[in-house]
């Protein structure tokens, strides 16, 4: 079954998405940039997130919490980009790791990005919400409709896995 162009079938939906874009495009871009470390990739994520909204099934209910929905969509799309570009050069994240030289910081951030891309997608999403976006475990639990204990356990496991990979990376550099 072939559908008509989006513009012809659901102009009201496009107006709604345009309003969401105007209100939240900065949030989506910043969220994507924190994960990808690259402005071009963050812009691609921004476009992807809003195109997916436009292409949604008309019968799908609108998200209850648009900000939370868009933040999660940006995290997931950004992780997809990082997974797809495992070896590409990137611009470093704005946050720096203390006590390291600039080249070491870039390498460690790149290692973190690649390690995140290898994590279970839900673990990576929870890690990004906590440590890139600064949400509390309780806020994450509410966003993802899970218990606070499950969030804490997932964060613990994700951090252990990431520490192991970073230590392996650091061992290769020594």
Legacy VTK file of the C-alpha trace (Angstrom):
# vtk DataFile Version 3.0
C-alpha trace
ASCII
DATASET POLYDATA
POINTS 174 float
0.000 0.000 0.000
1.442 3.335 -1.037
0.629 6.482 0.906
0.330 9.998 -0.476
3.032 12.535 0.312
2.995 13.596 3.948
2.253 17.220 3.095
-1.016 16.272 1.385
-2.356 13.865 3.968
-1.748 15.398 7.355
-1.210 19.171 7.354
-2.383 19.384 10.994
0.299 16.921 12.040
2.975 18.917 10.248
1.840 22.090 12.034
2.073 20.215 15.335
5.543 18.931 14.525
6.588 22.429 13.480
5.474 23.728 16.876
7.407 20.954 18.611
10.425 21.778 16.480
10.304 25.456 17.362
9.958 24.661 21.065
12.476 21.822 21.378
15.008 21.859 18.511
17.729 23.235 20.815
17.153 20.471 23.355
17.360 17.773 20.686
20.523 19.281 19.169
22.308 19.666 22.544
21.359 16.146 23.591
22.659 14.708 20.323
25.839 16.798 20.465
26.688 15.585 23.971
26.608 12.022 22.701
28.078 12.365 19.214
30.563 15.137 19.963
30.058 16.424 16.445
27.817 19.311 15.344
27.156 17.823 11.905
26.060 14.514 13.403
23.916 16.359 15.959
22.176 18.220 13.114
21.556 14.893 11.360
20.038 13.525 14.559
17.868 16.641 14.866
16.511 16.106 11.358
16.045 12.382 11.907
14.053 12.844 15.108
11.628 15.330 13.573
11.300 13.449 10.284
10.331 10.368 12.260
7.621 12.413 13.953
6.264 13.570 10.597
6.292 10.012 9.259
4.527 8.540 12.292
1.301 6.680 11.776
-1.609 9.129 11.915
-3.428 6.937 14.409
-0.504 6.933 16.861
-1.321 9.014 19.920
0.849 12.094 20.455
3.543 11.726 23.113
2.296 12.672 26.588
5.556 14.359 27.581
6.964 15.816 24.370
10.196 17.045 25.974
10.974 13.640 27.482
9.975 11.863 24.298
12.203 14.091 22.143
15.143 13.773 24.549
14.906 9.974 24.457
14.514 9.995 20.672
17.620 12.187 20.373
19.635 9.895 22.634
18.645 6.804 20.690
19.249 8.407 17.285
22.621 9.779 18.449
23.673 6.357 19.682
22.701 4.956 16.278
24.968 7.535 14.620
27.865 6.679 16.930
27.398 2.983 16.224
27.392 3.646 12.477
30.536 5.759 12.497
32.742 3.835 14.898
36.030 4.947 13.335
35.290 8.486 12.108
37.046 11.569 13.516
34.864 13.782 15.706
34.926 17.135 17.410
35.469 16.597 21.165
32.631 16.870 23.638
32.388 20.199 25.467
32.981 18.487 28.803
36.567 17.496 29.489
38.066 14.776 31.589
40.273 16.218 34.360
43.990 15.526 34.604
44.632 14.507 31.002
46.261 16.223 28.016
44.080 17.417 25.133
44.913 14.489 22.852
44.355 12.006 25.694
41.015 13.654 26.501
39.897 13.348 22.884
40.946 9.715 22.761
39.183 8.915 26.029
35.988 10.664 24.916
36.086 8.767 21.632
36.660 5.534 23.559
33.658 6.381 25.758
31.473 7.051 22.696
32.433 3.768 21.073
32.002 1.886 24.332
28.548 3.404 24.771
27.638 2.313 21.259
28.494 -1.276 22.194
26.354 -1.263 25.333
22.860 -2.660 25.494
20.721 0.164 23.998
18.675 0.618 27.174
21.829 0.748 29.314
23.306 3.382 26.989
20.106 5.417 27.101
19.981 5.348 30.905
23.697 6.207 31.132
23.241 9.151 28.754
20.189 10.447 30.630
22.088 10.290 33.928
25.574 11.454 33.030
25.129 13.513 29.856
21.732 15.031 30.581
22.059 15.218 34.377
18.770 13.579 35.336
18.389 11.890 38.701
17.671 8.181 38.992
14.115 9.019 40.063
13.553 11.233 37.006
14.916 8.518 34.713
12.711 5.909 36.357
9.655 8.070 35.718
10.673 8.800 32.103
11.226 5.150 31.297
8.410 3.746 33.464
10.673 1.532 35.539
11.696 1.283 39.154
14.388 3.489 40.621
16.217 0.352 41.763
16.312 -0.979 38.205
17.765 2.348 37.004
20.451 2.212 39.707
21.364 -1.402 38.918
21.508 -0.655 35.194
23.736 2.370 35.806
26.037 0.297 38.009
26.369 -2.413 35.359
26.859 0.118 32.554
29.552 1.969 34.502
31.378 -1.291 35.304
31.328 -2.309 31.639
32.510 1.129 30.505
35.267 1.209 33.148
36.482 -2.174 31.969
36.644 -1.011 28.349
38.355 2.254 29.248
40.918 0.426 31.391
41.579 -1.881 28.448
41.971 1.167 26.236
44.328 2.820 28.715
46.405 -0.366 28.986
46.942 -0.293 25.225
48.084 3.345 25.438
50.669 2.748 28.172
LINES 1 175
174 0 1 2 3 4 5 6 7 8 9 10 11 12 13 14 15 16 17 18 19 20 21 22 23 24 25 26 27 28 29 30 31 32 33 34 35 36 37 38 39 40 41 42 43 44 45 46 47 48 49 50 51 52 53 54 55 56 57 58 59 60 61 62 63 64 65 66 67 68 69 70 71 72 73 74 75 76 77 78 79 80 81 82 83 84 85 86 87 88 89 90 91 92 93 94 95 96 97 98 99 100 101 102 103 104 105 106 107 108 109 110 111 112 113 114 115 116 117 118 119 120 121 122 123 124 125 126 127 128 129 130 131 132 133 134 135 136 137 138 139 140 141 142 143 144 145 146 147 148 149 150 151 152 153 154 155 156 157 158 159 160 161 162 163 164 165 166 167 168 169 170 171 172 173
